[in-house]
Each structure stands twice: as C-alpha cells, then as structure tokens.
Amino acid sequence: MADRTLTINHADGGSETYTINRDKFAGVRSMSVDGDTVTVDHTAVPKEQSKETTFGGSQSITIKREIEPLLSEVVGGASAAYSLRDLNDKAGNNKVVRVRRASDNAEKDFKAKEVSNGTLVDWVGAGNDGFVEAWYDQSGNGNDATQSVAGSQPKIVDAGVLVSGGIDFDGVDDRLTCPSLYSSDISVFNVVTTSNTVNTNNYMRMIHLCDGSDSFQLTRGGRGDIGKLISKNTVFQSGTTSFLHGAINGENLISAITSSTDTDAFVDGSLQSSSSASIVGSGSSATTTIGARDDLLSSSFFAGSHAEIIVYPSDQSANREAIEANINNQYDIY
C-alpha cells in the first residue's frame, strides 16, 4: 500500500510535511502522542479469544470476540496465494480452483464456498474423481498454478469424496506450475500433509521456486521422516547443512524465510533451524513448480497433499507469528 503525505501550512508561510506509512503490518507498534507512548496491537487475534477492555481506567469488562481475520487483512504483499478457502472474502465468493471431472473430462471453476458446501463433490458425482487443472492465485498477481496434462493433474475429489488434506499429489508425475516466484528474499507458508510410508528414500519437492539460476525449495524426505529445506547447491543436497530436522509426518504448517543473510525454518510455529547462509543454487528454468523439482527428476515428485501455499517476495519475519496464527485458526494444526 502506497505511502501518503500530509502537509500542514502555517500562517507565517511555513509548512510541515509528514509521511504516513500505509504498509500492512502484523505486530505491535508504538507512537508518541503529547509526550505519552501509545502502543497499537496489529497482531492476529485467534478466533474465540476473550479480550479484556478497560473503560475509564477503573472498570474492566471481558468481551468474547469471535474473530477470524482474512489473511489479506493480517498482512499484504504476497506474490502468490493458493488455498481452497477464500483469502479475500469471508463469504467465499471468489473462485479458487478449476476442476476436471474424470467421467467425461468436463471442466468447471469453483468458488471457495462451493468447495466447502458440497457443490464441487456433487458436480463430480458419486464414485468419480475430480482433478485440478488450475489452482487460482488469490494475491491479485495472476500467478495461477496450472496443469493442462490430464495424467499429471493432482486430485481434489477421490471416488466421490473431497480429499481431506486439500489437493493430493501422487508422487509419480503430478505437479502444478506457474511463473517464477523467486526473489532474493522469500517467505513461504505451507499447509501440507505428508506420509512416512511413501517415497521415504527420495527428496520429494513440495514446492520449488526458480529464476533460471538460483532456486529455493521446500523438500520432504530422504532419510526416513526427516524434512529438509535445501537448494540445488551441492553442499545443501549433501546433507552437510540441512534444515527442518524434526518430523513432518501428517498435517503441518511449514514456514521458511530466507534473506541475503539468514535462513530460518519453522514447523508448527517452532523454530527447527537457523542458518547464516542464504539459499542459492541452480534452477533450470524461470518457473515455480508445486509438487516436483523444476526439471521433473523422477524421484523428486511429492506424495502428499497441499491445502495452502502463501509466497511473499520479502522477509516476513516480523509478521510470521501473525500469519501462522491466522493459518492455524483455519486448520487447527497445533
């Protein structure tokens, strides 16, 4: 959001100009009013949380607030935002996904509310499968993640039942692609479900961002239940510098933030690793691939499901907890 300026003209011909920063921010900020410090709390408020309000400095009243802010209201500026919930409209009136029906290859767009209220499942039909042709970008940047090849489309309806973890990738050839989301600073928030019973010996790429030279990856696998955040740089692939050492089996919220000086990785809000090295490496093309490495190496395909992926072209360390709180309010992961 662009800054605004305020100019105050004085009677003596002088003036004062103030710049008002209108960037969205999720955290606590302080300001000075007549010599007193006033704090403004912009952190996300979990839904069904009680807050105490004080009137006149003497009486306190506790008010139960059922607040579930839209992610776009918590912090803006994402380069891409993929979800089956509507991140911009509480009523769910925006389209979030385009689905191909396996029984006749018919295709149709669905709004978030149509995914959750059964309209999508009814359209696919009992006992049939539905596959994702497009996962629409809700950031406003038009970076839709698509797949035109029917055999490589991930599944959203399985035998007439909505996939519980979001969009299911088979670990064989499923993937979605969009234009490159790579930047020097990157923050990725990913609600993902993995299993320890599939592809445990492979480095399955949950998402791979490339600019044709450098790349950034969230990777599940290798060595049992160890998750890793790596690049295509040899030193990271060798395991000498690995991230996300904890298990990421089942449903998890993975947050990974990298800048020119630091890389941090979190699972379910807990720091797993911090490194002074930034992620660099080789990308073969300027694309972003969900569910595989950019060069589609056979062992790189991800087996599991994605419910939500938010990518920022910036360091969102200051807003991380608020973003995670908003996401966890929706999915109740931890």
PABA-890003 format. One record per residue (C-alpha): y, z, x. Coordinates in steps of 0.05 Angstrom, whole numbers. Example, Ala and Ser with C-alpha at 12.3 -4.5 7.8 and 13.67 -1.06 7.14 Angstrom:
<atoms>
- -90, 156, 246
- -21, 143, 273
</atoms>
This chain:
<atoms>
- 0, 0, 0
- 67, -22, 30
- 118, 30, 53
- 182, 38, 13
- 252, 55, 39
- 304, 99, 6
- 377, 93, 27
- 429, 146, 8
- 501, 123, 12
- 554, 177, 26
- 626, 178, 1
- 652, 174, 72
- 618, 107, 81
- 559, 134, 120
- 486, 129, 97
- 417, 156, 109
- 353, 116, 105
- 284, 147, 93
- 216, 112, 97
- 164, 133, 46
- 92, 122, 69
- 52, 99, 9
- -16, 92, 42
- -72, 124, 4
- -96, 187, 39
- -151, 236, 22
- -136, 303, 54
- -83, 358, 57
- -12, 341, 77
- 48, 386, 89
- 121, 375, 76
- 185, 416, 82
- 227, 430, 20
- 291, 471, 30
- 261, 503, 92
- 195, 522, 58
- 128, 488, 75
- 93, 457, 15
- 21, 431, 20
- -5, 374, -23
- -81, 370, -30
- -106, 299, -38
- -179, 313, -24
- -231, 291, -75
- -247, 342, -129
- -321, 344, -145
- -334, 337, -219
- -345, 401, -259
- -310, 443, -207
- -267, 501, -230
- -197, 507, -201
- -151, 567, -204
- -79, 554, -225
- -24, 606, -215
- 36, 610, -261
- 100, 647, -242
- 68, 678, -181
- 32, 732, -221
- -17, 704, -271
- -78, 664, -253
- -116, 621, -302
- -181, 586, -283
- -189, 517, -313
- -254, 478, -312
- -239, 407, -293
- -289, 351, -302
- -261, 302, -252
- -297, 243, -223
- -243, 201, -189
- -255, 128, -176
- -268, 114, -103
- -208, 67, -102
- -165, 126, -123
- -191, 170, -67
- -175, 122, -11
- -159, 48, -9
- -163, -7, 42
- -237, -25, 42
- -254, -95, 68
- -315, -97, 22
- -345, -51, -31
- -414, -63, -62
- -442, -19, -117
- -475, -22, -185
- -424, 28, -210
- -353, 4, -224
- -308, 29, -168
- -244, 8, -204
- -255, 22, -278
- -285, 84, -308
- -307, 44, -369
- -348, -2, -325
- -317, -67, -350
- -318, -105, -283
- -376, -149, -263
- -417, -121, -206
- -478, -166, -198
- -505, -235, -215
- -579, -235, -232
- -632, -289, -234
- -688, -280, -286
- -755, -297, -255
- -787, -321, -320
- -741, -382, -328
- -692, -378, -269
- -634, -367, -316
- -573, -333, -283
- -522, -285, -312
- -466, -239, -289
- -468, -166, -310
- -415, -112, -314
- -428, -42, -288
- -436, -15, -358
- -487, -69, -374
- -529, -48, -315
- -529, 25, -336
- -535, 17, -412
- -598, -27, -411
- -565, -95, -426
- -588, -123, -359
- -660, -99, -369
- -662, -126, -440
- -639, -194, -415
- -692, -197, -361
- -745, -179, -412
- -806, -134, -414
- -854, -142, -356
- -808, -191, -320
- -770, -187, -254
- -696, -196, -240
- -667, -216, -173
- -597, -211, -144
- -561, -275, -129
- -493, -243, -118
- -471, -171, -106
- -397, -174, -122
- -345, -145, -75
- -302, -94, -113
- -250, -86, -58
- -209, -145, -83
- -221, -185, -20
- -273, -233, -49
- -326, -217, 3
- -384, -225, -45
- -453, -216, -15
- -497, -274, -39
- -566, -306, -32
- -580, -375, -61
- -653, -379, -38
- -695, -351, -94
- -750, -325, -48
- -701, -285, -6
- -664, -251, -64
- -673, -176, -68
- -699, -146, -133
- -659, -106, -184
- -710, -105, -242
- -784, -94, -228
- -833, -111, -284
- -780, -97, -336
- -755, -32, -305
- -688, -23, -269
- -701, -8, -195
- -685, 66, -186
- -654, 62, -117
- -605, 5, -131
- -624, -63, -102
- -693, -68, -70
- -705, -107, -5
- -777, -125, 10
- -776, -120, 87
- -802, -192, 93
- -746, -241, 80
- -696, -210, 31
- -623, -208, 51
- -552, -219, 25
- -496, -249, 67
- -421, -251, 65
- -363, -270, 112
- -355, -227, 174
- -331, -156, 162
- -329, -139, 236
- -267, -107, 265
- -251, -64, 326
- -251, -2, 283
- -305, 3, 229
- -325, 56, 178
- -388, 45, 137
- -413, 89, 79
- -482, 70, 55
- -525, 100, -1
- -594, 77, 19
- -667, 94, 3
- -719, 86, 57
- -793, 100, 63
- -833, 125, 122
- -894, 85, 100
- -866, 15, 114
- -845, -21, 178
- -842, 44, 217
- -851, 7, 283
- -794, -42, 271
- -719, -36, 277
- -700, -54, 206
- -627, -72, 198
- -596, -42, 137
- -530, -78, 150
- -506, -120, 209
- -433, -138, 219
- -418, -194, 269
- -358, -233, 293
- -398, -283, 334
- -391, -240, 396
- -391, -165, 381
- -432, -132, 327
- -443, -66, 291
- -509, -46, 259
- -539, 8, 217
- -613, 7, 234
- -672, 43, 204
- -734, 50, 245
- -771, 47, 308
- -809, 109, 327
- -831, 138, 261
- -777, 167, 218
- -720, 161, 268
- -659, 124, 245
- -613, 92, 295
- -543, 65, 298
- -545, 12, 351
- -514, -53, 374
- -548, -114, 403
- -527, -90, 471
- -589, -75, 513
- -570, -4, 531
- -569, 15, 457
- -633, -22, 439
- -670, 12, 496
- -661, 79, 464
- -622, 110, 521
- -564, 121, 473
- -589, 130, 402
- -556, 158, 340
- -579, 187, 274
- -634, 227, 306
- -653, 261, 241
- -700, 235, 188
- -670, 189, 136
- -731, 182, 91
- -717, 180, 16
- -646, 173, -10
- -590, 188, 39
- -516, 177, 47
- -504, 149, 117
- -434, 149, 144
- -419, 114, 210
- -350, 109, 241
- -334, 74, 306
- -268, 61, 342
- -247, 38, 411
- -262, 107, 439
- -314, 141, 396
- -374, 131, 350
- -397, 184, 300
- -456, 183, 254
- -469, 228, 194
- -528, 236, 146
- -514, 271, 80
- -448, 297, 107
- -477, 328, 171
- -459, 302, 239
- -521, 273, 274
- -489, 245, 336
- -423, 233, 370
- -412, 187, 429
- -352, 170, 472
- -378, 98, 473
- -357, 47, 421
- -407, -2, 393
- -405, -71, 425
- -457, -125, 433
- -475, -197, 417
- -472, -227, 348
- -498, -298, 339
- -451, -316, 281
- -389, -291, 246
- -425, -263, 185
- -446, -198, 154
- -519, -191, 134
- -546, -138, 87
- -620, -125, 96
- -632, -161, 163
- -605, -177, 232
- -557, -236, 234
- -608, -281, 269
- -663, -262, 219
- -712, -237, 271
- -777, -227, 232
- -783, -153, 250
- -711, -138, 231
- -716, -143, 154
- -703, -79, 117
- -754, -49, 69
- -718, -3, 21
- -660, -4, -28
- -584, -3, -25
- -544, 30, -81
- -475, 27, -50
- -443, 0, 14
- -369, 10, 29
- -339, -20, 92
- -270, -4, 120
- -237, -43, 177
- -209, 23, 202
- -225, 92, 227
- -234, 134, 164
- -249, 200, 199
- -191, 235, 165
- -217, 213, 96
- -292, 217, 109
- -306, 282, 73
- -267, 259, 11
- -303, 192, 9
- -370, 226, 18
- -353, 277, -37
- -336, 221, -85
- -401, 183, -70
- -444, 246, -74
- -413, 264, -141
- -442, 199, -167
- -511, 201, -135
- -523, 276, -126
- -559, 265, -59
- -545, 333, -26
</atoms>
